Amino acid sequence: MKFGVVVFPGSNCDRDMLDALQYDLNQEVVALWHKSEDLSAFSTEDCIILPGGFSYGDYLRCGAIARFSPIMQQVIAFANRGGKVYGVCNGFQILCESGLLPGALLRNERQQYICKNIFLKADGFYKDAIAGDADVFQEVYKIPVAHGEGRYYADAATLDQLKANGQIIFRYCDENGKETSASNPNGAIDNIAGITNEGRNVFGMMPHPERACSAVLGNEDGKKILTSLLMAKQLVP
């Protein structure tokens, strides 16, 4: 599997993702400039990643301008062919703006930027897929968040569909795995921290697993998430 990390003007987590994939997970990875319109080097067995940051300065809305970058038309086509696409933080926002994922990311409930470690747990089809893998599955993961507009929202019909299809893949929780309002850092509906599309090949999440991939940093929970989410064959039908 090969990874491509899209770099938008204002991206500031692209290097974090590139380094985590190359040095912590020993994967082939290349940076892709946002003006590129060529993804011919990537097959549907590969993965395109939209990293965190402040693409285009977060003008209008987070991800609203990046959605119209030249490369995004190719990313959308790649996803529609069945290729894996993964967005973290600002990347999640771009995926929702582009229609690759349902719902929207709104300003945090308390209107404050949040930067800290939080706890989350796997859910939906993703939990079922990795539950038997002791190398990557654990009840609770500690992962950093850093965002001002991370409050996931979807209308009632969309939320019901996400639940019915097992498309909610991460929820905020406390260190014991309990979902509470106190463990929800941004007020996201139903404590939702990450979702997937119906085809289970497009994934978005607000927490930053790429920042928790090294023993030197004292946390490798993110490495487990990236390994299972991006490389597990059983996740894509």
Accessible surface in RSA format (square Angstrom, percent):
REM  Atomic radii and reference values for relative SASA: ProtOr
REM  Chains: A
REM  Algorithm: Lee & Richards
REM  Probe-radius: 1.40
REM  Slices: 20
REM RES _ NUM      All-atoms   Total-Side   Main-Chain    Non-polar    All polar
REM                ABS   REL    ABS   REL    ABS   REL    ABS   REL    ABS   REL
RES MET A   1    77.51  40.1  16.57  11.0  60.94 145.1  22.73  19.3  54.78  72.6
RES LYS A   2    41.56  20.3  41.13  25.2   0.43   1.0  13.00  11.7  28.56  30.4
RES PHE A   3     0.00   0.0   0.00   0.0   0.00   0.0   0.00   0.0   0.00   0.0
RES GLY A   4     0.00   0.0   0.00   N/A   0.00   0.0   0.00   0.0   0.00   0.0
RES VAL A   5     0.00   0.0   0.00   0.0   0.00   0.0   0.00   0.0   0.00   0.0
RES VAL A   6     0.00   0.0   0.00   0.0   0.00   0.0   0.00   0.0   0.00   0.0
RES VAL A   7    26.69  17.6  26.69  24.2   0.00   0.0  26.69  23.2   0.00   0.0
RES PHE A   8     2.19   1.1   0.00   0.0   2.19   5.7   0.00   0.0   2.19   6.3
RES PRO A   9    48.10  35.1  39.57  36.1   8.53  31.0  48.07  39.7   0.04   0.2
RES GLY A  10    41.73  51.5   0.00   N/A  41.73  51.5  25.13  69.0  16.59  37.2
RES SER A  11    20.70  17.5   1.12   1.5  19.58  45.1   0.13   0.3  20.57  28.8
RES ASN A  12    88.35  60.9  62.06  60.0  26.29  63.3  33.71  81.1  54.63  52.8
RES CYS A  13     2.31   1.7   2.21   2.5   0.10   0.2   0.00   0.0   2.31   2.5
RES ASP A  14    17.70  12.4  17.70  17.6   0.00   0.0   0.00   0.0  17.70  17.6
RES ARG A  15   162.10  68.1 161.73  82.4   0.37   0.9  58.39  79.8 103.71  62.9
RES ASP A  16    55.14  38.6  46.96  46.7   8.18  19.3  12.10  28.5  43.04  42.9
RES MET A  17     0.54   0.3   0.54   0.4   0.00   0.0   0.54   0.5   0.00   0.0
RES LEU A  18    11.84   6.6  11.84   8.5   0.00   0.0  11.84   8.3   0.00   0.0
RES ASP A  19    65.03  45.6  64.89  64.6   0.14   0.3  16.69  39.3  48.34  48.2
RES ALA A  20     2.03   1.9   0.96   1.5   1.07   2.4   1.75   2.5   0.29   0.8
RES LEU A  21     0.00   0.0   0.00   0.0   0.00   0.0   0.00   0.0   0.00   0.0
RES GLN A  22    84.13  47.0  77.45  56.6   6.68  15.9  14.35  30.5  69.78  52.9
RES TYR A  23   147.95  69.1 125.33  71.3  22.62  58.9  90.44  68.0  57.51  70.9
RES ASP A  24    38.60  27.0  31.73  31.6   6.87  16.2   3.66   8.6  34.94  34.8
RES LEU A  25    14.13   7.9   2.47   1.8  11.66  29.3   6.32   4.4   7.81  21.0
RES ASN A  26   124.85  86.1  97.21  93.9  27.64  66.6  31.74  76.4  93.11  90.0
RES GLN A  27    43.99  24.6  35.25  25.8   8.74  20.8   3.70   7.9  40.29  30.6
RES GLU A  28   107.14  61.5  92.72  70.1  14.42  34.3  42.98  83.1  64.16  52.4
RES VAL A  29    21.45  14.1   1.13   1.0  20.32  49.0   1.13   1.0  20.32  55.1
RES VAL A  30    61.04  40.2  56.60  51.2   4.44  10.7  61.04  53.0   0.00   0.0
RES ALA A  31    57.24  52.6  31.18  48.1  26.06  59.3  31.26  44.0  25.97  68.8
RES LEU A  32    19.72  11.0  17.92  12.8   1.80   4.5  19.72  13.8   0.00   0.0
RES TRP A  33   131.47  52.8 124.30  60.2   7.17  16.8 112.91  60.2  18.56  30.1
RES HIS A  34     9.17   5.0   9.17   6.4   0.00   0.0   7.35   7.6   1.82   2.1
RES LYS A  35   134.39  65.6 121.47  74.5  12.92  30.8  64.36  57.9  70.02  74.6
RES SER A  36    35.64  30.1  23.73  31.7  11.91  27.4  25.38  54.0  10.27  14.4
RES GLU A  37   118.01  67.8  98.39  74.4  19.62  46.7  21.39  41.4  96.62  78.9
RES ASP A  38    91.72  64.2  79.19  78.8  12.52  29.6  35.40  83.3  56.32  56.2
RES LEU A  39     8.76   4.9   3.52   2.5   5.24  13.2   4.98   3.5   3.78  10.2
RES SER A  40    99.64  84.2  59.27  79.1  40.38  93.0  53.19 113.3  46.46  65.1
RES ALA A  41    69.50  63.9  44.85  69.2  24.64  56.1  57.47  80.9  12.03  31.9
RES PHE A  42    14.52   7.3   4.37   2.7  10.15  26.4   5.18   3.1   9.34  26.7
RES SER A  43    59.73  50.5  49.92  66.6   9.82  22.6  51.18 109.0   8.56  12.0
RES THR A  44    57.90  41.2  46.42  47.1  11.48  27.4  20.41  27.4  37.49  56.7
RES GLU A  45   105.24  60.4 100.71  76.2   4.53  10.8  48.17  93.2  57.07  46.6
RES ASP A  46    12.54   8.8  12.38  12.3   0.15   0.4   0.00   0.0  12.54  12.5
RES CYS A  47     0.00   0.0   0.00   0.0   0.00   0.0   0.00   0.0   0.00   0.0
RES ILE A  48     0.00   0.0   0.00   0.0   0.00   0.0   0.00   0.0   0.00   0.0
RES ILE A  49     0.00   0.0   0.00   0.0   0.00   0.0   0.00   0.0   0.00   0.0
RES LEU A  50     0.00   0.0   0.00   0.0   0.00   0.0   0.00   0.0   0.00   0.0
RES PRO A  51     1.39   1.0   0.18   0.2   1.21   4.4   0.56   0.5   0.83   5.2
RES GLY A  52     0.38   0.5   0.00   N/A   0.38   0.5   0.00   0.0   0.38   0.8
RES GLY A  53     9.72  12.0   0.00   N/A   9.72  12.0   1.27   3.5   8.46  18.9
RES PHE A  54    85.24  42.6  85.06  52.7   0.18   0.5  85.06  51.6   0.18   0.5
RES SER A  55     2.37   2.0   0.05   0.1   2.31   5.3   0.00   0.0   2.37   3.3
RES TYR A  56    54.73  25.6  44.77  25.5   9.96  25.9  47.59  35.8   7.14   8.8
RES GLY A  57    44.97  55.5   0.00   N/A  44.97  55.5  23.02  63.2  21.95  49.1
RES ASP A  58    38.47  26.9  24.05  23.9  14.42  34.1  13.56  31.9  24.92  24.9
RES TYR A  59   154.07  71.9 150.45  85.6   3.62   9.4 104.57  78.6  49.50  61.0
RES LEU A  60   152.50  84.9 106.80  76.4  45.71 114.9 115.86  81.4  36.65  98.6
RES ARG A  61   138.04  58.0 134.00  68.3   4.04   9.6  62.23  85.0  75.81  45.9
RES CYS A  62    10.06   7.6   6.26   7.0   3.80   8.9   1.72   4.4   8.34   9.0
RES GLY A  63     1.20   1.5   0.00   N/A   1.20   1.5   0.32   0.9   0.88   2.0
RES ALA A  64     7.47   6.9   4.03   6.2   3.44   7.8   4.15   5.8   3.32   8.8
RES ILE A  65    56.38  32.1  52.81  39.3   3.57   8.6  54.12  39.0   2.26   6.1
RES ALA A  66     0.35   0.3   0.00   0.0   0.35   0.8   0.00   0.0   0.35   0.9
RES ARG A  67    49.51  20.8  49.51  25.2   0.00   0.0   3.78   5.2  45.73  27.7
RES PHE A  68   147.54  73.8 123.18  76.3  24.36  63.4 125.41  76.0  22.13  63.3
RES SER A  69     3.44   2.9   0.00   0.0   3.44   7.9   2.86   6.1   0.57   0.8
RES PRO A  70    51.45  37.5  42.13  38.4   9.32  33.9  50.87  42.0   0.59   3.7
RES ILE A  71     0.00   0.0   0.00   0.0   0.00   0.0   0.00   0.0   0.00   0.0
RES MET A  72     0.00   0.0   0.00   0.0   0.00   0.0   0.00   0.0   0.00   0.0
RES GLN A  73    96.51  54.0  91.90  67.2   4.61  11.0  43.34  92.3  53.17  40.3
RES GLN A  74    59.72  33.4  58.75  42.9   0.97   2.3   0.29   0.6  59.42  45.1
RES VAL A  75     0.00   0.0   0.00   0.0   0.00   0.0   0.00   0.0   0.00   0.0
RES ILE A  76    30.08  17.1  30.08  22.4   0.00   0.0  30.08  21.7   0.00   0.0
RES ALA A  77    37.30  34.3  32.47  50.1   4.82  11.0  36.71  51.7   0.59   1.6
RES PHE A  78     0.00   0.0   0.00   0.0   0.00   0.0   0.00   0.0   0.00   0.0
RES ALA A  79     7.48   6.9   1.20   1.8   6.28  14.3   1.31   1.8   6.17  16.3
RES ASN A  80   115.73  79.8  78.43  75.8  37.30  89.8  28.59  68.8  87.13  84.2
RES ARG A  81   140.76  59.1 109.30  55.7  31.46  74.9  69.88  95.5  70.88  43.0
RES GLY A  82    31.24  38.5   0.00   N/A  31.24  38.5  24.77  68.0   6.47  14.5
RES GLY A  83     0.00   0.0   0.00   N/A   0.00   0.0   0.00   0.0   0.00   0.0
RES LYS A  84    12.30   6.0  12.30   7.5   0.00   0.0  10.81   9.7   1.49   1.6
RES VAL A  85     0.00   0.0   0.00   0.0   0.00   0.0   0.00   0.0   0.00   0.0
RES TYR A  86     0.17   0.1   0.17   0.1   0.00   0.0   0.17   0.1   0.00   0.0
RES GLY A  87     0.00   0.0   0.00   N/A   0.00   0.0   0.00   0.0   0.00   0.0
RES VAL A  88     0.08   0.1   0.08   0.1   0.00   0.0   0.08   0.1   0.00   0.0
RES CYS A  89     7.35   5.6   7.35   8.2   0.00   0.0   0.00   0.0   7.35   7.9
RES ASN A  90     1.68   1.2   1.68   1.6   0.01   0.0   0.46   1.1   1.22   1.2
RES GLY A  91     0.00   0.0   0.00   N/A   0.00   0.0   0.00   0.0   0.00   0.0
RES PHE A  92     0.94   0.5   0.94   0.6   0.00   0.0   0.94   0.6   0.00   0.0
RES GLN A  93    10.41   5.8   8.93   6.5   1.48   3.5   3.33   7.1   7.07   5.4
RES ILE A  94     0.05   0.0   0.05   0.0   0.00   0.0   0.05   0.0   0.00   0.0
RES LEU A  95     0.00   0.0   0.00   0.0   0.00   0.0   0.00   0.0   0.00   0.0
RES CYS A  96    15.47  11.7   3.34   3.7  12.13  28.5   3.56   9.0  11.91  12.8
RES GLU A  97    53.85  30.9  30.13  22.8  23.71  56.5   8.72  16.9  45.13  36.8
RES SER A  98    13.74  11.6   0.00   0.0  13.74  31.7   1.06   2.3  12.68  17.8
RES GLY A  99    62.17  76.7   0.00   N/A  62.17  76.7  31.67  86.9  30.50  68.3
RES LEU A 100    21.29  11.9  12.98   9.3   8.30  20.9  15.12  10.6   6.17  16.6
RES LEU A 101     3.55   2.0   0.00   0.0   3.55   8.9   1.25   0.9   2.30   6.2
RES PRO A 102    45.36  33.1  33.44  30.5  11.92  43.3  44.30  36.6   1.06   6.6
RES GLY A 103    30.84  38.0   0.00   N/A  30.84  38.0  10.51  28.8  20.33  45.5
RES ALA A 104    40.31  37.1  39.26  60.6   1.05   2.4  40.30  56.7   0.01   0.0
RES LEU A 105    19.78  11.0   1.33   1.0  18.45  46.4   1.33   0.9  18.45  49.7
RES LEU A 106    64.73  36.1  62.08  44.4   2.65   6.7  64.73  45.5   0.00   0.0
RES ARG A 107   120.00  50.4 116.98  59.6   3.01   7.2  46.93  64.1  73.07  44.3
RES ASN A 108     1.19   0.8   1.19   1.1   0.00   0.0   1.19   2.9   0.00   0.0
RES GLU A 109   117.31  67.3  97.30  73.6  20.01  47.6  30.42  58.8  86.89  70.9
RES ARG A 110   199.56  83.8 179.44  91.5  20.12  47.9  59.54  81.4 140.02  84.9
RES GLN A 111   101.70  56.9  84.88  62.0  16.83  40.1  48.64 103.5  53.07  40.2
RES GLN A 112   118.44  66.2 112.42  82.2   6.03  14.3  32.27  68.7  86.17  65.4
RES TYR A 113   118.24  55.2  88.16  50.2  30.08  78.3  74.00  55.6  44.23  54.5
RES ILE A 114    25.93  14.8  22.61  16.8   3.32   8.0  25.93  18.7   0.00   0.0
RES CYS A 115    90.78  68.7  60.63  67.6  30.15  70.9  16.26  41.2  74.52  80.4
RES LYS A 116   112.66  55.0  98.51  60.4  14.15  33.7  61.58  55.4  51.08  54.4
RES ASN A 117    82.78  57.1  62.47  60.4  20.31  48.9  12.34  29.7  70.44  68.1
RES ILE A 118     9.16   5.2   5.74   4.3   3.42   8.2   9.16   6.6   0.00   0.0
RES PHE A 119    61.15  30.6  59.69  37.0   1.46   3.8  59.69  36.2   1.46   4.2
RES LEU A 120     0.00   0.0   0.00   0.0   0.00   0.0   0.00   0.0   0.00   0.0
RES LYS A 121    49.04  23.9  49.04  30.1   0.00   0.0  19.19  17.3  29.86  31.8
RES ALA A 122     4.60   4.2   0.00   0.0   4.60  10.5   0.00   0.0   4.60  12.2
RES ASP A 123    37.37  26.2  37.37  37.2   0.00   0.0   3.42   8.1  33.94  33.9
RES GLY A 124    19.30  23.8   0.00   N/A  19.30  23.8  16.30  44.7   3.01   6.7
RES PHE A 125    17.09   8.6  11.64   7.2   5.45  14.2  14.70   8.9   2.40   6.9
RES TYR A 126     0.02   0.0   0.02   0.0   0.00   0.0   0.00   0.0   0.02   0.0
RES LYS A 127    77.68  37.9  77.68  47.7   0.00   0.0  29.94  26.9  47.74  50.8
RES ASP A 128   115.09  80.6  90.53  90.1  24.55  58.1  29.98  70.5  85.11  84.9
RES ALA A 129    30.40  28.0   6.09   9.4  24.31  55.3  16.39  23.1  14.01  37.1
RES ILE A 130     1.66   0.9   1.58   1.2   0.08   0.2   1.66   1.2   0.00   0.0
RES ALA A 131    50.28  46.2  33.30  51.4  16.98  38.6  33.44  47.1  16.84  44.6
RES GLY A 132    80.49  99.3   0.00   N/A  80.49  99.3  43.22 118.6  37.27  83.5
RES ASP A 133    60.62  42.5  54.77  54.5   5.85  13.8  19.39  45.6  41.23  41.1
RES ALA A 134    99.59  91.6  66.35 102.4  33.24  75.6  73.74 103.9  25.85  68.5
RES ASP A 135   118.95  83.3 101.89 101.4  17.05  40.3  27.49  64.7  91.46  91.2
RES VAL A 136     9.97   6.6   9.67   8.8   0.29   0.7   9.85   8.6   0.12   0.3
RES PHE A 137    40.16  20.1  26.70  16.5  13.46  35.0  26.70  16.2  13.46  38.5
RES GLN A 138    43.87  24.5  38.02  27.8   5.86  13.9  26.39  56.2  17.49  13.3
RES GLU A 139   117.33  67.4 110.39  83.5   6.94  16.5  59.72 115.5  57.61  47.0
RES VAL A 140    26.83  17.7  15.13  13.7  11.70  28.2  15.13  13.1  11.70  31.7
RES TYR A 141     0.20   0.1   0.20   0.1   0.00   0.0   0.00   0.0   0.20   0.3
RES LYS A 142    79.09  38.6  78.25  48.0   0.85   2.0  26.49  23.8  52.61  56.0
RES ILE A 143     0.00   0.0   0.00   0.0   0.00   0.0   0.00   0.0   0.00   0.0
RES PRO A 144    23.40  17.1  23.40  21.3   0.00   0.0  23.40  19.3   0.00   0.0
RES VAL A 145     0.62   0.4   0.00   0.0   0.62   1.5   0.00   0.0   0.62   1.7
RES ALA A 146     9.76   9.0   4.18   6.5   5.57  12.7   4.18   5.9   5.57  14.8
RES HIS A 147     5.50   3.0   1.83   1.3   3.67   9.4   5.50   5.7   0.00   0.0
RES GLY A 148    21.65  26.7   0.00   N/A  21.65  26.7  14.79  40.6   6.86  15.4
RES GLU A 149    38.19  21.9  36.72  27.8   1.47   3.5   3.47   6.7  34.72  28.3
RES GLY A 150     0.19   0.2   0.00   N/A   0.19   0.2   0.00   0.0   0.19   0.4
RES ARG A 151    64.95  27.3  64.95  33.1   0.00   0.0   4.53   6.2  60.42  36.6
RES TYR A 152     0.93   0.4   0.50   0.3   0.43   1.1   0.50   0.4   0.43   0.5
RES TYR A 153   101.09  47.2 101.01  57.5   0.08   0.2  66.75  50.2  34.34  42.3
RES ALA A 154     3.73   3.4   0.00   0.0   3.73   8.5   2.75   3.9   0.98   2.6
RES ASP A 155    76.67  53.7  71.05  70.7   5.62  13.3  30.57  71.9  46.10  46.0
RES ALA A 156    77.28  71.1  65.32 100.8  11.96  27.2  70.37  99.1   6.91  18.3
RES ALA A 157    76.29  70.1  62.27  96.1  14.02  31.9  68.53  96.5   7.76  20.6
RES THR A 158    30.52  21.7  28.48  28.9   2.05   4.9   6.41   8.6  24.12  36.5
RES LEU A 159    18.50  10.3  18.50  13.2   0.00   0.0  18.50  13.0   0.00   0.0
RES ASP A 160    89.93  63.0  84.85  84.5   5.09  12.0  27.91  65.7  62.02  61.9
RES GLN A 161    85.05  47.6  79.48  58.1   5.58  13.3  23.88  50.8  61.17  46.4
RES LEU A 162     2.01   1.1   1.98   1.4   0.02   0.1   1.98   1.4   0.02   0.1
RES LYS A 163    98.42  48.0  75.53  46.3  22.90  54.5  44.69  40.2  53.74  57.2
RES ALA A 164    89.48  82.3  45.51  70.2  43.96 100.0  58.38  82.2  31.10  82.4
RES ASN A 165    52.75  36.4  43.87  42.4   8.87  21.4  17.43  41.9  35.32  34.1
RES GLY A 166    17.13  21.1   0.00   N/A  17.13  21.1  16.14  44.3   0.99   2.2
RES GLN A 167     4.58   2.6   4.52   3.3   0.06   0.1   0.77   1.6   3.81   2.9
RES ILE A 168     3.85   2.2   3.82   2.8   0.03   0.1   3.82   2.7   0.03   0.1
RES ILE A 169     0.30   0.2   0.30   0.2   0.00   0.0   0.30   0.2   0.00   0.0
RES PHE A 170     0.00   0.0   0.00   0.0   0.00   0.0   0.00   0.0   0.00   0.0
RES ARG A 171    27.77  11.7  27.77  14.2   0.00   0.0   1.72   2.4  26.05  15.8
RES TYR A 172     0.01   0.0   0.01   0.0   0.00   0.0   0.00   0.0   0.01   0.0
RES CYS A 173     1.78   1.3   0.00   0.0   1.78   4.2   0.00   0.0   1.78   1.9
RES ASP A 174    40.60  28.4  37.97  37.8   2.63   6.2  23.77  55.9  16.83  16.8
RES GLU A 175   117.05  67.2  99.32  75.1  17.73  42.2  21.52  41.6  95.53  78.0
RES ASN A 176   129.10  89.0  94.51  91.3  34.60  83.3  27.55  66.3 101.55  98.2
RES GLY A 177    13.14  16.2   0.00   N/A  13.14  16.2   7.72  21.2   5.42  12.1
RES LYS A 178   137.87  67.3 131.23  80.5   6.65  15.8  80.30  72.3  57.57  61.3
RES GLU A 179    72.80  41.8  48.49  36.7  24.31  57.9  16.46  31.8  56.34  46.0
RES THR A 180    40.88  29.1  32.34  32.8   8.54  20.4  38.06  51.1   2.82   4.3
RES SER A 181   105.74  89.4  82.96 110.7  22.78  52.5  53.63 114.2  52.11  73.0
RES ALA A 182    99.23  91.2  60.14  92.8  39.08  88.9  72.40 102.0  26.83  71.1
RES SER A 183    18.07  15.3   2.68   3.6  15.39  35.5  14.55  31.0   3.52   4.9
RES ASN A 184    22.28  15.4   9.65   9.3  12.64  30.4   2.26   5.4  20.03  19.4
RES PRO A 185    20.81  15.2   0.65   0.6  20.16  73.3   6.80   5.6  14.01  87.1
RES ASN A 186     1.20   0.8   0.00   0.0   1.20   2.9   1.20   2.9   0.00   0.0
RES GLY A 187    21.32  26.3   0.00   N/A  21.32  26.3   5.88  16.1  15.45  34.6
RES ALA A 188     3.77   3.5   0.00   0.0   3.77   8.6   0.00   0.0   3.77  10.0
RES ILE A 189    51.23  29.2  42.89  32.0   8.34  20.1  50.52  36.4   0.71   1.9
RES ASP A 190    56.44  39.5  36.90  36.7  19.54  46.2  12.33  29.0  44.12  44.0
RES ASN A 191    18.04  12.4  18.03  17.4   0.01   0.0   0.55   1.3  17.49  16.9
RES ILE A 192     1.07   0.6   0.00   0.0   1.07   2.6   0.00   0.0   1.07   2.9
RES ALA A 193     0.27   0.3   0.00   0.0   0.27   0.6   0.27   0.4   0.00   0.0
RES GLY A 194     0.00   0.0   0.00   N/A   0.00   0.0   0.00   0.0   0.00   0.0
RES ILE A 195     0.00   0.0   0.00   0.0   0.00   0.0   0.00   0.0   0.00   0.0
RES THR A 196     0.00   0.0   0.00   0.0   0.00   0.0   0.00   0.0   0.00   0.0
RES ASN A 197    27.26  18.8  26.60  25.7   0.66   1.6   9.69  23.3  17.56  17.0
RES GLU A 198   118.63  68.1  96.12  72.7  22.51  53.6  32.41  62.7  86.22  70.4
RES GLY A 199    38.18  47.1   0.00   N/A  38.18  47.1  30.32  83.2   7.86  17.6
RES ARG A 200    74.37  31.2  74.37  37.9   0.00   0.0   3.13   4.3  71.24  43.2
RES ASN A 201     7.90   5.4   7.90   7.6   0.00   0.0   1.81   4.3   6.09   5.9
RES VAL A 202     0.58   0.4   0.58   0.5   0.00   0.0   0.58   0.5   0.00   0.0
RES PHE A 203     0.04   0.0   0.04   0.0   0.00   0.0   0.04   0.0   0.00   0.0
RES GLY A 204     0.19   0.2   0.00   N/A   0.19   0.2   0.19   0.5   0.00   0.0
RES MET A 205     0.46   0.2   0.46   0.3   0.00   0.0   0.44   0.4   0.02   0.0
RES MET A 206     1.01   0.5   1.01   0.7   0.00   0.0   1.01   0.9   0.00   0.0
RES PRO A 207     0.00   0.0   0.00   0.0   0.00   0.0   0.00   0.0   0.00   0.0
RES HIS A 208     1.40   0.8   1.40   1.0   0.00   0.0   0.37   0.4   1.04   1.2
RES PRO A 209     0.00   0.0   0.00   0.0   0.00   0.0   0.00   0.0   0.00   0.0
RES GLU A 210     9.07   5.2   0.33   0.2   8.74  20.8   0.00   0.0   9.07   7.4
RES ARG A 211    76.71  32.2  61.74  31.5  14.97  35.6  28.56  39.0  48.14  29.2
RES ALA A 212     0.47   0.4   0.42   0.6   0.06   0.1   0.47   0.7   0.00   0.0
RES CYS A 213     2.44   1.8   0.72   0.8   1.73   4.1   0.72   1.8   1.73   1.9
RES SER A 214    22.67  19.2  20.40  27.2   2.26   5.2  11.83  25.2  10.83  15.2
RES ALA A 215    74.26  68.3  52.12  80.4  22.14  50.4  55.54  78.2  18.72  49.6
RES VAL A 216   142.14  93.5 109.08  98.8  33.06  79.7 117.65 102.2  24.49  66.4
RES LEU A 217   123.46  68.8  92.03  65.8  31.43  79.0  97.44  68.4  26.02  70.0
RES GLY A 218    65.71  81.0   0.00   N/A  65.71  81.0  35.59  97.7  30.12  67.5
RES ASN A 219    23.20  16.0  16.96  16.4   6.24  15.0  16.42  39.5   6.79   6.6
RES GLU A 220    68.52  39.3  62.96  47.6   5.55  13.2  14.54  28.1  53.98  44.1
RES ASP A 221    23.26  16.3  23.26  23.2   0.00   0.0   0.09   0.2  23.17  23.1
RES GLY A 222     0.00   0.0   0.00   N/A   0.00   0.0   0.00   0.0   0.00   0.0
RES LYS A 223    67.45  32.9  67.45  41.4   0.00   0.0  29.74  26.8  37.70  40.2
RES LYS A 224    66.42  32.4  64.94  39.8   1.48   3.5  32.32  29.1  34.10  36.3
RES ILE A 225     0.07   0.0   0.00   0.0   0.07   0.2   0.07   0.1   0.00   0.0
RES LEU A 226     0.00   0.0   0.00   0.0   0.00   0.0   0.00   0.0   0.00   0.0
RES THR A 227    48.84  34.7  47.32  48.0   1.52   3.6  39.86  53.5   8.98  13.6
RES SER A 228     4.00   3.4   0.66   0.9   3.34   7.7   4.00   8.5   0.00   0.0
RES LEU A 229     0.27   0.2   0.27   0.2   0.00   0.0   0.27   0.2   0.00   0.0
RES LEU A 230     0.00   0.0   0.00   0.0   0.00   0.0   0.00   0.0   0.00   0.0
RES MET A 231    45.67  23.7  33.47  22.2  12.20  29.1  18.32  15.6  27.36  36.2
RES ALA A 232    16.70  15.4   7.61  11.7   9.09  20.7  16.62  23.4   0.08   0.2
RES LYS A 233   146.53  71.5 130.31  80.0  16.23  38.6 114.09 102.7  32.45  34.6
RES GLN A 234   106.00  59.3  74.35  54.3  31.65  75.4  51.69 110.0  54.31  41.2
RES LEU A 235     0.86   0.5   0.00   0.0   0.86   2.2   0.00   0.0   0.86   2.3
RES VAL A 236    46.85  30.8  34.36  31.1  12.50  30.1  34.36  29.9  12.50  33.9
RES PRO A 237   129.05  94.1  60.48  55.1  68.57 249.3 100.84  83.3  28.21 175.3
END  Absolute sums over single chains surface
CHAIN  1 A    10076.6       7792.1       2284.5       5079.9       4996.7
END  Absolute sums over all chains
TOTAL         10076.6       7792.1       2284.5       5079.9       4996.7
